[in-house]
Amino acid sequence: MINELKERAPSIVVMVLLVIVIWEFSYWWNNHSTVAFIIGVLACVGIYNIFTILTLEEEIKRLKEK
């Protein structure tokens, strides 16, 4: 569990930073538009899922080589 958290820590930090950036964007767009914030968070979740899938594919290839 701790090792998994250590591996995911950089991506978690990136997600938090993306949410902050999107919050600021939503403020710029329409004074903290909830819709803009939700769209941004969903985009972050999608990017995170793609990153996780790519990481898992590399891990599977590495394990198959062993």
Z-matrix of the N, CA and C atoms (Angstrom, degrees):
N
C 1 1.458
C 2 1.527 1 110.92
N 3 1.333 2 116.74 1 -47.20
C 4 1.465 3 120.52 2 -178.99
C 5 1.526 4 110.23 3 -67.31
N 6 1.341 5 116.78 4 -40.55
C 7 1.464 6 119.53 5 178.67
C 8 1.519 7 110.65 6 -63.50
N 9 1.331 8 116.35 7 -40.35
C 10 1.467 9 119.66 8 178.76
C 11 1.528 10 110.23 9 -63.80
N 12 1.323 11 116.57 10 -39.65
C 13 1.462 12 120.17 11 178.39
C 14 1.526 13 111.10 12 -64.91
N 15 1.342 14 116.37 13 -39.26
C 16 1.465 15 120.05 14 178.09
C 17 1.518 16 110.91 15 -63.38
N 18 1.360 17 116.48 16 -38.73
C 19 1.461 18 119.80 17 179.81
C 20 1.526 19 111.43 18 -69.00
N 21 1.319 20 116.93 19 -35.26
C 22 1.461 21 120.79 20 -176.24
C 23 1.529 22 113.30 21 -89.59
N 24 1.311 23 117.76 22 -9.29
C 25 1.460 24 120.80 23 -176.05
C 26 1.531 25 113.31 24 -54.54
N 27 1.336 26 119.31 25 -46.06
C 28 1.475 27 118.09 26 179.64
C 29 1.526 28 112.25 27 -60.38
N 30 1.334 29 117.66 28 -40.95
C 31 1.460 30 119.43 29 -178.82
C 32 1.526 31 111.00 30 -70.37
N 33 1.342 32 117.55 31 -31.80
C 34 1.463 33 120.36 32 176.73
C 35 1.528 34 110.00 33 -66.61
N 36 1.332 35 115.96 34 -41.06
C 37 1.474 36 120.00 35 177.77
C 38 1.521 37 109.98 36 -62.58
N 39 1.327 38 117.01 37 -42.47
C 40 1.463 39 120.75 38 178.76
C 41 1.526 40 110.41 39 -62.00
N 42 1.340 41 117.02 40 -40.99
C 43 1.461 42 120.11 41 179.05
C 44 1.531 43 111.06 42 -61.81
N 45 1.324 44 116.28 43 -43.32
C 46 1.465 45 119.87 44 179.65
C 47 1.526 46 110.04 45 -62.88
N 48 1.320 47 116.78 46 -43.42
C 49 1.465 48 119.89 47 178.78
C 50 1.526 49 111.29 48 -63.34
N 51 1.335 50 116.98 49 -39.74
C 52 1.464 51 120.17 50 178.00
C 53 1.526 52 111.08 51 -63.35
N 54 1.326 53 116.93 52 -40.66
C 55 1.468 54 119.44 53 178.41
C 56 1.527 55 110.34 54 -63.08
N 57 1.332 56 116.85 55 -40.02
C 58 1.470 57 119.87 56 178.25
C 59 1.532 58 110.34 57 -63.83
N 60 1.328 59 116.52 58 -44.41
C 61 1.470 60 120.47 59 179.34
C 62 1.525 61 110.05 60 -61.86
N 63 1.329 62 116.88 61 -42.46
C 64 1.462 63 119.90 62 -179.05
C 65 1.522 64 110.82 63 -68.30
N 66 1.336 65 116.92 64 -35.46
C 67 1.464 66 119.80 65 176.21
C 68 1.526 67 109.80 66 -60.66
N 69 1.334 68 116.87 67 -43.63
C 70 1.465 69 120.41 68 178.50
C 71 1.524 70 110.94 69 -65.92
N 72 1.337 71 116.93 70 -37.74
C 73 1.464 72 120.57 71 177.96
C 74 1.528 73 110.35 72 -64.01
N 75 1.336 74 116.07 73 -42.00
C 76 1.467 75 118.99 74 -179.92
C 77 1.527 76 110.28 75 -65.01
N 78 1.329 77 116.58 76 -33.44
C 79 1.473 78 120.00 77 176.17
C 80 1.529 79 110.27 78 -64.98
N 81 1.350 80 114.85 79 -43.48
C 82 1.468 81 119.28 80 179.98
C 83 1.525 82 110.43 81 -65.94
N 84 1.346 83 116.66 82 -38.23
C 85 1.461 84 120.84 83 -173.58
C 86 1.525 85 110.73 84 -70.77
N 87 1.350 86 116.54 85 -50.79
C 88 1.468 87 116.98 86 -175.08
C 89 1.524 88 110.82 87 -155.41
N 90 1.314 89 117.38 88 50.82
C 91 1.460 90 122.13 89 176.14
C 92 1.533 91 111.67 90 50.13
N 93 1.315 92 116.04 91 65.05
C 94 1.466 93 124.61 92 -178.68
C 95 1.527 94 111.45 93 60.15
N 96 1.305 95 115.07 94 54.18
C 97 1.454 96 120.77 95 176.45
C 98 1.528 97 109.65 96 -63.43
N 99 1.310 98 116.39 97 123.10
C 100 1.471 99 121.26 98 179.76
C 101 1.520 100 110.34 99 -63.67
N 102 1.316 101 117.13 100 -38.69
C 103 1.468 102 120.88 101 -179.31
C 104 1.522 103 110.14 102 -62.12
N 105 1.330 104 116.97 103 -45.62
C 106 1.462 105 120.29 104 179.74
C 107 1.523 106 110.47 105 -62.35
N 108 1.317 107 116.91 106 -39.58
C 109 1.462 108 120.62 107 -179.74
C 110 1.526 109 110.85 108 -66.18
N 111 1.329 110 116.93 109 -44.32
C 112 1.467 111 120.36 110 -179.67
C 113 1.525 112 110.77 111 -64.50
N 114 1.326 113 117.48 112 -42.91
C 115 1.462 114 120.92 113 177.54
C 116 1.524 115 110.07 114 -60.10
N 117 1.327 116 116.47 115 -42.87
C 118 1.459 117 120.55 116 179.43
C 119 1.516 118 112.41 117 -63.71
N 120 1.334 119 116.85 118 -42.86
C 121 1.461 120 120.12 119 179.12
C 122 1.523 121 110.47 120 -65.14
N 123 1.319 122 117.47 121 -41.86
C 124 1.467 123 120.18 122 177.63
C 125 1.530 124 110.93 123 -62.40
N 126 1.331 125 116.84 124 -38.62
C 127 1.464 126 120.13 125 176.74
C 128 1.525 127 110.41 126 -63.44
N 129 1.332 128 116.58 127 -41.80
C 130 1.469 129 120.56 128 178.21
C 131 1.522 130 110.87 129 -61.67
N 132 1.322 131 116.48 130 -43.74
C 133 1.464 132 120.29 131 179.72
C 134 1.521 133 110.23 132 -63.00
N 135 1.325 134 116.85 133 -40.60
C 136 1.464 135 120.41 134 177.73
C 137 1.523 136 111.78 135 -63.28
N 138 1.328 137 116.69 136 -44.93
C 139 1.466 138 120.59 137 178.27
C 140 1.523 139 110.15 138 -62.02
N 141 1.328 140 116.73 139 -42.20
C 142 1.464 141 121.13 140 179.93
C 143 1.528 142 110.63 141 -63.12
N 144 1.338 143 117.13 142 -41.74
C 145 1.465 144 120.40 143 179.42
C 146 1.524 145 111.03 144 -65.02
N 147 1.314 146 117.82 145 -41.44
C 148 1.470 147 120.88 146 177.76
C 149 1.523 148 109.74 147 -62.35
N 150 1.343 149 116.56 148 -43.97
C 151 1.462 150 120.92 149 178.52
C 152 1.527 151 110.49 150 -59.93
N 153 1.332 152 116.82 151 -43.07
C 154 1.465 153 121.29 152 -179.61
C 155 1.521 154 110.83 153 -65.01
N 156 1.332 155 117.18 154 -42.58
C 157 1.465 156 120.46 155 179.69
C 158 1.517 157 110.45 156 -62.89
N 159 1.334 158 117.41 157 -44.13
C 160 1.461 159 120.38 158 179.38
C 161 1.529 160 110.91 159 -62.78
N 162 1.327 161 116.33 160 -39.88
C 163 1.460 162 120.61 161 178.82
C 164 1.525 163 110.18 162 -64.71
N 165 1.318 164 117.04 163 -41.94
C 166 1.464 165 120.63 164 179.26
C 167 1.521 166 111.51 165 -65.21
N 168 1.333 167 117.43 166 -38.46
C 169 1.464 168 120.18 167 177.95
C 170 1.523 169 110.74 168 -62.46
N 171 1.323 170 117.10 169 -42.21
C 172 1.467 171 120.13 170 177.69
C 173 1.520 172 110.89 171 -64.30
N 174 1.326 173 117.19 172 -38.94
C 175 1.461 174 121.68 173 179.15
C 176 1.528 175 110.70 174 -65.21
N 177 1.339 176 116.97 175 -40.44
C 178 1.468 177 120.79 176 178.63
C 179 1.524 178 110.00 177 -64.32
N 180 1.333 179 117.36 178 -43.96
C 181 1.475 180 120.40 179 178.41
C 182 1.521 181 110.60 180 -61.24
N 183 1.332 182 116.65 181 -41.44
C 184 1.460 183 120.55 182 -179.64
C 185 1.522 184 110.80 183 -64.57
N 186 1.319 185 116.88 184 -41.17
C 187 1.461 186 120.50 185 -179.54
C 188 1.528 187 111.81 186 -69.56
N 189 1.332 188 117.53 187 -34.26
C 190 1.465 189 120.59 188 178.49
C 191 1.521 190 111.24 189 -67.33
N 192 1.342 191 117.09 190 -31.33
C 193 1.462 192 120.77 191 -179.71
C 194 1.521 193 112.04 192 -70.30
N 195 1.337 194 117.45 193 -24.16
C 196 1.467 195 120.71 194 -177.22
C 197 1.501 196 112.53 195 -74.03
